[in-house]
Amino acid sequence: DRSNSSYRIDIKDNEVFNGMSKFSIQKPRIRNYLNEWVFHEMLGEGGLVKLKYDFYDFYLNGKFLGYYNLEESFGKVLLERNKRRNGPIFSLHEAFEWKDITKAKFEVYDKKNWLKKENINVPKKAIENFKNFLNDQIELEEIFDIKKWAWYFAVADLTYTHHGVLPKSVKFYYNPINGKFEPIPFDGHRMHPNY
């Protein structure tokens, strides 16, 4: 049933829609209606990397399927629009045990770029720093942008979007300038009803 489908769009040949070449569209209930939008807007106010997130009437082959939300994907365009230097973005590989972050395996977005011989040292250094932190070899302040992470957790508490702070949900941007990880909010999914 296509009326409930989600779609991943990857536009080719340097074409864009609303400044994006990669994004997902899905029914708003998948991302908990307006709550996900509020989550992103509040996080953007704290200077975090903010995804484009909006709502559109969606037509597929001329057939109106209803109101859908559009959610930007991760990559260089997202970082540049948020005034960040291009750096690797990581997610937790969900096949691994995500409840114990010490056993986690990170997966880098844009593998084609970051696994090139001339770029591989940046993601390697990021993972090495993260492992050193987990092994108590470097301090929290040396590897994480504390102010950005504090804002992230505060907004998650205010909006009841605790799903977004699970290691499998948050995306980790490694800033190659200061060598610190920043959160990229994703999949907040409000867990409590509105009152």
C-alpha positions as CSV (number, residue, x, y, z in Angstrom):
1,D,0.0,0.0,0.0
2,R,1.8,3.1,-1.3
3,S,-0.4,5.4,0.8
4,N,1.7,4.6,3.9
5,S,5.1,4.3,2.2
6,S,8.3,6.2,3.0
7,Y,10.7,7.2,0.3
8,R,14.4,8.0,0.2
9,I,15.3,10.4,-2.6
10,D,18.8,10.8,-4.0
11,I,18.7,13.4,-6.9
12,K,21.5,12.9,-9.4
13,D,23.4,15.2,-11.8
14,N,23.9,18.0,-9.2
15,E,20.2,18.8,-9.2
16,V,18.5,19.8,-6.0
17,F,15.1,20.3,-4.4
18,N,15.0,23.1,-1.8
19,G,18.8,23.1,-1.5
20,M,19.0,19.3,-0.9
21,S,20.0,16.4,-3.1
22,K,19.3,13.7,-0.5
23,F,16.3,13.4,1.8
24,S,13.5,11.2,3.0
25,I,9.8,11.7,2.8
26,Q,7.3,9.9,5.1
27,K,3.9,10.2,6.7
28,P,4.2,12.7,9.7
29,R,3.1,10.0,12.1
30,I,6.3,8.1,11.5
31,R,8.2,11.0,13.1
32,N,5.5,11.7,15.6
33,Y,3.7,14.6,13.8
34,L,4.7,18.1,14.8
35,N,6.8,17.0,17.7
36,E,9.8,16.2,15.6
37,W,9.7,19.6,13.9
38,V,9.7,21.3,17.3
39,F,12.7,19.1,18.4
40,H,14.7,20.2,15.3
41,E,13.8,23.9,15.7
42,M,14.7,24.0,19.4
43,L,18.0,22.3,18.7
44,G,18.8,24.7,15.9
45,E,18.4,27.6,18.4
46,G,21.4,26.2,20.3
47,G,23.7,26.3,17.3
48,L,23.5,22.5,16.6
49,V,23.7,21.2,13.1
50,K,20.1,21.4,12.0
51,L,18.5,19.2,9.4
52,K,16.0,20.7,7.0
53,Y,12.6,19.4,8.2
54,D,9.3,20.5,6.7
55,F,5.9,19.4,5.5
56,Y,4.5,19.1,2.0
57,D,1.5,17.9,0.0
58,F,2.9,14.8,-1.7
59,Y,1.9,13.5,-5.1
60,L,3.2,10.3,-6.6
61,N,2.7,9.9,-10.4
62,G,0.0,12.6,-10.2
63,K,-1.9,10.9,-7.3
64,F,-2.2,12.9,-4.1
65,L,-1.1,10.8,-1.1
66,G,-1.6,13.4,1.6
67,Y,0.6,15.5,3.8
68,Y,4.2,14.1,4.2
69,N,7.2,15.4,6.1
70,L,10.5,15.9,4.4
71,E,13.7,15.1,6.3
72,E,17.2,16.1,5.0
73,S,19.9,13.4,4.9
74,F,23.5,13.7,6.2
75,G,26.4,15.1,4.2
76,K,28.6,17.9,3.1
77,V,25.7,20.2,2.0
78,L,24.1,19.9,5.5
79,L,27.4,20.8,7.2
80,E,28.2,23.7,5.0
81,R,24.7,25.2,5.4
82,N,25.2,25.0,9.1
83,K,28.6,26.7,8.8
84,R,30.7,23.7,9.6
85,R,33.8,22.4,7.9
86,N,33.2,19.2,6.0
87,G,34.0,16.4,8.4
88,P,32.9,12.8,8.8
89,I,29.4,12.0,10.2
90,F,29.1,8.7,12.1
91,S,26.2,6.6,13.2
92,L,26.2,3.5,15.3
93,H,25.9,0.3,13.2
94,E,22.7,-1.1,14.6
95,A,23.7,-4.7,14.1
96,F,26.1,-4.3,17.0
97,E,25.1,-3.9,20.7
98,W,24.1,-0.3,21.1
99,K,23.2,-0.5,24.8
100,D,26.9,-0.8,25.6
101,I,28.7,1.8,23.6
102,T,32.1,0.3,24.3
103,K,31.1,-2.6,22.0
104,A,29.7,-0.2,19.3
105,K,30.9,-0.1,15.7
106,F,30.6,3.2,14.0
107,E,29.7,3.6,10.4
108,V,30.7,6.7,8.4
109,Y,28.3,8.5,6.1
110,D,29.6,9.3,2.6
111,K,32.0,6.3,2.5
112,K,32.9,7.1,-1.1
113,N,34.6,10.3,0.1
114,W,35.8,9.5,3.6
115,L,37.4,6.1,2.8
116,K,39.5,7.6,0.0
117,K,43.3,7.3,0.6
118,E,43.7,11.1,0.9
119,N,40.8,11.4,3.5
120,I,40.9,8.2,5.5
121,N,43.0,9.6,8.3
122,V,40.3,12.0,9.4
123,P,37.7,9.3,10.3
124,K,40.4,7.1,11.6
125,K,41.5,9.8,14.0
126,A,37.9,10.4,15.1
127,I,37.4,6.7,15.9
128,E,40.8,6.5,17.7
129,N,39.9,9.5,19.8
130,F,36.5,8.0,20.7
131,K,38.1,4.7,21.7
132,N,40.7,6.5,23.8
133,F,37.9,8.3,25.6
134,L,36.1,5.1,26.3
135,N,39.4,3.6,27.7
136,D,39.8,6.7,30.0
137,Q,42.9,7.8,28.0
138,I,41.5,11.3,27.2
139,E,39.0,13.5,29.0
140,L,35.4,14.2,28.0
141,E,36.2,17.9,27.2
142,E,38.9,16.9,24.7
143,I,36.6,14.8,22.5
144,F,33.1,16.3,22.9
145,D,31.8,19.8,22.4
146,I,30.2,20.0,25.9
147,K,28.0,23.1,25.3
148,K,26.4,21.5,22.2
149,W,25.9,18.2,23.9
150,A,24.4,19.9,27.0
151,W,21.9,21.8,24.8
152,Y,21.1,18.6,23.0
153,F,20.2,16.7,26.2
154,A,18.4,19.7,27.7
155,V,16.1,20.0,24.6
156,A,15.5,16.2,24.7
157,D,14.4,16.6,28.3
158,L,12.1,19.6,27.6
159,T,10.5,18.0,24.6
160,Y,10.3,14.4,25.9
161,T,12.3,13.2,22.8
162,H,14.5,10.8,24.7
163,H,14.5,8.4,21.8
164,G,16.8,10.9,20.0
165,V,19.5,10.6,22.6
166,L,19.9,6.8,22.2
167,P,23.3,6.1,20.7
168,K,21.6,4.5,17.7
169,S,19.6,7.6,17.0
170,V,22.1,10.5,17.4
171,K,24.5,11.2,14.6
172,F,28.1,12.1,15.5
173,Y,29.7,14.9,13.5
174,Y,33.5,15.0,13.9
175,N,34.7,18.6,13.6
176,P,38.1,18.4,11.9
177,I,39.1,21.9,13.1
178,N,38.8,21.3,16.8
179,G,38.8,17.5,16.9
180,K,35.6,17.3,18.8
181,F,32.3,15.5,18.3
182,E,29.0,17.4,18.0
183,P,25.6,15.8,17.9
184,I,23.4,16.0,14.8
185,P,19.8,15.5,16.1
186,F,17.8,12.8,14.4
187,D,14.7,10.8,15.2
188,G,13.7,12.5,18.4
189,H,10.4,10.6,18.6
190,R,8.4,12.1,21.5
191,M,7.7,9.3,23.9
192,H,5.0,10.8,26.0
193,P,1.5,12.0,25.1
194,N,0.6,15.7,24.8
195,Y,-1.4,17.1,27.7
